[in-house]
Amino acid sequence: MASEKRSLHSLGVICGFAAGAWLGAAEAPTKLVTTGLSPFLISLGMVAGVFAGRWTLPAVLKGTGFVFDDIRRRRHLLVWAVLAGALWAVANTLTVFAIRDVGLSIAFPLWNTNSLIGVLWGVVFFRELRGAGRGTWAKVGGGSLAIVIGAVLLAYASSHGVSVAPHPLPGIAAALGAALLWGTMYIPYRKAYLSGMNPLSFVTVFTVGEIVTVTILAVSFEGGWRALGEALGDARGSLFWLFLGGFCWVIGDLFQQYATKYVGIGRGIPLSNTNQLWGLAWGALVFGELAGTHLAGRLMVLAGSGVMIAGAIAIAAAAAPSGEQASRSLAVARECDRYGLDQNEVEAALAGVAHDSAQAGAGTGTAIRRRSRIGDLLIAAAAIGVFAWLGAYARRPALTMSAGWIVILSVATLAVLAAAGYSLWKRTRFL
């Protein structure tokens, strides 16, 4: 049993780091805001890619039959998933404003303070870290704080030589507002997994809140449906990159979801916030955001990166002791009593294994899943078709970029995907 707990902790840590890589890469297309595109248009383009990804990946990995059966047995989570999606959509739109006003290198660490908010909500609402002991508290709390301090150092160093708007305060406020919304968004995440819901099922409903909210924002602030349609037509050459960024975000968010499931929001979110390092790499190496930084600033970048890495290592080493595991079981029991769930089934889901009662309860769901594979393939084909259609109109962004570093970072990100995806499949079969 102890070895299984360590295995799950290690898996959650791997997923957290993989989330950082892909969430960092997904922010690169938002640099298009510097070319004059509206933040609402950029957010809508990304969310369109997110919508496609959140339906395609679950269909490919587990099948829509599995997903809908899981949702059917946990209907009480529908409103929470939609709410989380709405919070994400608003926060993502705020990040585009932040990047426009203060740049990616500065905006990233500001909104990544959501890790501290996530730790707070994990302790307050889900009994995380209770009974953990001082050593574990020091590793998680100290590691989270170190990640934020490292991010601040990076922001300070990155700010020299970076072009920002004449009045950066709105951009700073937008980044901090995104941090608050994203930190609060993790409450529905954890609530879902303490109820035994599969991450692939949760994100399928999650995306409904995203697409509805961002569409309302875009229509409201772009001057109506006709004006929005015209703006999309004018931006047709950039939509592929935004769509791709949203799809990359889905991969990162799925890993973040699994990290939250297996190690909690107090550990999973700070680990995924290592996306700051990947965001810095894309901003500095690909877009040259640190080109004007002096030697002292570059040394500070190295120091900030080192502090963040040290904080992530401390959190990775903070496996939940028996006291904290007992506290988590109490949180699970509370959710099961509130919604009439089978606690044994939920505990099995949190351990990454299928439970007999769940399989028996699926009954006709198995037949449904078999019949739905054609539909799953059609969903995947539709997503590929949209990518191909948008790619046919894609134009190279009017940005100064390093092609060599794009290749290097892309290969590294794909390698992380392969390693983490295989680990997740081998240990849990994406449960």
N, C-alpha and C positions, 0 to 999 in steps of 0.2 A: 504493500500500500504506500509506504513512504517513497519507494522508487517511482511509483506512478505519479505521485504528487510532484516530485522533482522533475519528472518528464514533462508534465503539464506546465510547470513553471518555466522550464527551458523553452517549450514551444511558444508560450505567451511572449517570452522575451524576444525570440526570433521573429515572431509576427510583429512585435512593436518596432524593431529595427527595420524590418522590410517596409512597414507602413511609412516610416520616416523617409526612406529612399524614394518611394513612389509619390508621396504627398509633396515632397520637395520638387520632384520633376514636373508634377502637374501644375505648379505655379509658374513655370517658365512662359507658357503662352499668354499669361496675363500681362506680360510686358508689352503686348500689343496696344495697351491703353496709351502708351507713349507715342503711338502713331496717330492718335486722334480719335480712335474708336470710343464710343460711349461706354462707361463702366457697366451700365445696365445691359447693353448689347453684348458685351464680353461675358457677363455673368449668364445671360440667356444662352449664348452659344456653348459655354462650358456645361451648363445644366442639361442642355440637349444631349451632349455626350455622356453625361452622368446618367441620364434617363435610359439611354441605350445600353450602357454598361450594366446598370443595376438590373435590367431584365435579361440581358444576354448571358452574363456570367453565371447567375443562378440556374438558368435553363440548361446551360452546357454542363455545369458541374454536378447538379443534383436532379434537374428536371423540374418542370413547372408543376407536375403532379405532386411531387414531394413538397414543394414550396406552398402550394395552395392547401394541402392537407395540414401542414404545420400551422398556417395562418388560421384555418378553420378551427383548430383545437385551442387557439389562444386569441380569440377575437378581442379580448379586453385590451390587447396591446396595439390594436389598429390606430386608435386615437393618439397613443404615445408615439408611434412611428411617424405618423403624419406631422405631429407637432415637432418632432426632431428634424424632419425634413424642412419644415418652414423656417426653423431657427438656422439651419445650415444655409439655406438660400439667402437669407438676409445677411448673415455673417460673411458669406462668400462675396456678396455684392460690396460690402464694406471694405473687404480686402483690396478690391480693385481700385476703389477710391484712395486707399492708403498707398498702394503702389504708385498710383499716378502722382501723388503729392510728395511722397518722401522716399520712393524707391523700394525695390524688393529687399535689398540688404538691411534696410532700417525697419521696414514694416514687418518683416518676418518675426524678429524677436519680440516685437511689441504684442502681436496677436498670439504668440506662443506662451504668453503668461497664462493662457487657458489651462496649462498643466497644474498650476497652483489652485485654480478654481476647481479643477477636476478632483484633486486630492481632497479638498475641503468637502465637496459634495459626497465623495466616496465614504468619508468618515461619518458625516452627519446623517446621510440617508441609508447607507447600506452596510454599516458596521465594519467597514474596511479598516484594517490596522488595529482594531480593538482586540486586546489580548495578545498583541504581537510582541510586546517587550520593547525595552528602550533601544536595543541594538537595531531591530528592524525599523522602528520609528526613525532612528538616526539615518539609516541608509536611504529610506524612501523620502523622508522629509528633507534631509540634507542633499540627497541626490537631485530632487526636484528643484530645490533652491539653487543648487550649483548650475543646473541647466539654464535657469532664468538669468543668473549672474553672468554665465558665459555668453548668453544671448545679448545681454546689455553691453558687454565688452565688445562683442562683434558689431553691434549697432553703432557704438561710439566710434570704433575704428572705421567702419564702413561709411560713416557719414562724411568723412573727409574726402573731398573730391567727387562726391556724388551730387548730381544736379537735383535739386528739390524745388518745389513750388515756392514763390515768394512768401506765402503764408502757410507754413507746414502744419499748424495746429489742427486744422480739420482732418488732415491725413493721420496724424497721431491719434486723434479722437476716434477716427474710423477703425484703426487697427485695434485699439483697446476695446471698442465696442464689439468687434468681431471676437476678441478673446473672451469677453463676458458671455456672448451668445454661444460660442462653441463650448466653453466650459460647462454651461448649463445644459447644452444638448446631450452631454454624456449621461445625464440622469435617465432619460428613456433608454439609452443603450444598456446600461447596467440592469435596469428594471426588466428589460426583455430577456436577458440571459439568466437572471435569477428566476425567471418563469420557464426556463428551458427552451426558449425559442432559438432556432437556428439563425446565425447571422445572415445567411443567404435569403432567408424568408423575411427577416426584418428590413433589409435594405430594399427589397422589392416594394414594400409599402412605404418606406421612408421616401422613396423617390417621388411619390405622388405629392407629398407636401412640398418637395423641392420645386417641381415643375410648375405647380399651380401658383406658388408664392412668387417665383421669379418672373412668371408670365404677367402676373398682376403688376409687379413693380415696373417691368419693361413697358407695358401698355400705358401705365399711368404717367411715367416720366419721359416717355419718348413721344408723347402727343397723340396717342390712340393707335388703333390697329393699322390704319392705312400708313401712318408715318412710320410705324415699326416695320411694316412690310417693306417700305421703300428703303429704310436703313439697312435691313437685312440684305436686300438686293445689292445695295452699294458695297456692303462688306462681304460679298460672296467669296472673294478671294482669300479672306481671312478665316472664314467659318470652319474650314477643315482643321486648322491649328487649334482653335478653341474647342472643337468637338473632340480632338485627340487629347487635349489637356483634361477635359472632363472624364474621358475614358480612363486615363492614367490615374485620375483622382479616385475613381471607383476601386481600382486595384489596391491603392494605398489605403482607402477607407475600409475595404474588406479585411485587410490584414489588421487594421486598427480595431475593427469589430472583434476579430478573433482574439487579439491581445486583451481587449477589455473583458471578453468572456472568460479567459483562462487565468488572468492575473489581476483583474479588477481595473477600475479607472484610475486609482491612485498610483498604479505602476504602469499600466498600458499607455496612458496618455502622455506622461513625461517621456517614455521611451520613444513613442511615435513622434514626439517633438524634436527628435534629432533630425527631423526634416530641415531644421535650421541650417545644419551643416551642408545638406544637399542643396538647399536653396542658395546658400552662400556660394557653393561651387558653381551652380548654374549662373548666378548673377555675376560672379567675379570672373570665372574662366570663359564662359560663353559670351556674356554681354559686356564684359570689361568694366563692371561697375567700380572696381577698385583700382583702375588704371592710374588715377591721380593721387593715390594714397602714398604718403611718405613711409620711410622705413619703420619709424616708431609705430605707425598705424598698422603696418603689416605684422609686426611683432605682436601687437595687441590682438590681431586676428588669430594668430597662432595660440596665444595665451587663452583667449576666449574659447577657441575650439577645444583646447586641452581641458579646460574646466568643464565644458559640456560633456566631453567624453568621459571624464572622471565621474561626473554625476550619473551618467547613464550606466556606467559599470557598477556603481554603488547600488542603483535600483535593481539592476539585473541580478545582483548577488543577494537581494532581500527576499528570499523565498518565504512564503507565509508559514509561520510555525503552527503547532497544533492549536494553540489558544486562538489565533486568528481564524483558523479553519473552522473551529467550533462556532465562532461568532458569525462567520459567513453562513453556516448551516442554520443559525437562528434567523438570519435575513431571508434565506430560502423558505424556511417554514412559515414565516410571516406572509410572503407572497402566495404560497400554496394555500394557506388558510383563507386569505382574502379572496382568492379567485377560484377556489375549489380544484386545485391541481394535485396531481399525484407526485408527492415529494420524491419518491424513489426514482420516478421517471426524470424529474428535473435534475436530481443529483447525478444521474447517469449522463444526461445531456451536458452538464458542466464538466464531467469527467471525459467527455469526448467519445462516449460509447453509446450504441443503440440499446434501448431498453425493451424487454419482451412485451410489456403492456402497450408500449407505443406502436410496436409492429403489429400487434394483434388489433389494436384500435384503428390502425390504418385500413385494415380489411379491404374494402373496395378501393381504397386509395392506391393499393398496389396495381390493380387492374387499370385504374385511371392513369397512373404514371406510365404504364406500358403503352397505352393508347396515345399518350400526349407526346411521345418522342418525336413524331413527325412535326407537331407544333413547335417543339423545342428547336428542331433544325430550321424551321421557317423563321423563328425569331433570330437565330444566329445569322441566317442568310440575309435577313432584312438589315441587320446592323452592318454586315459587310457591304451590302449594297449602298447604304447611306454613306459609308466611308468612301467607297469608290466614287460615288456621285460628287461628293464634296471635294475629293481629291482631284477630280478632273478640272475643277475651277480654282484650285489652290494656287496662290502666288507666293513667291518668296517675300517674307515680311521686310518692310523697309527699316531694318535694324542692322546694326553692326554686330556680327556674330562670328565666332570661331568654329568652323566646320570640324576641325580636328577634335576639339573638346566636346562638341556635340556627339561625335561618334564614341569617344572614350566614355563619357558619362552614360550614354545610352546603353552601351555594352555592359557597364558595371551595374546599371539598374536592372537590366534583363537577367544578369547573373544572380542578383539578389532574389528576383522573382522565382527563378528556377529552384534555388536552394530552399527558400522559405515555403514555396508551394509544395515541393516534394515532402518536406518535413510535416507539413499540415496534412497532406493526403496520407502519408504513411502512418501517422499516429492516430488520426481521427476520421479519415475518409471525408473530410470537410463537414463533420458534425458540429 
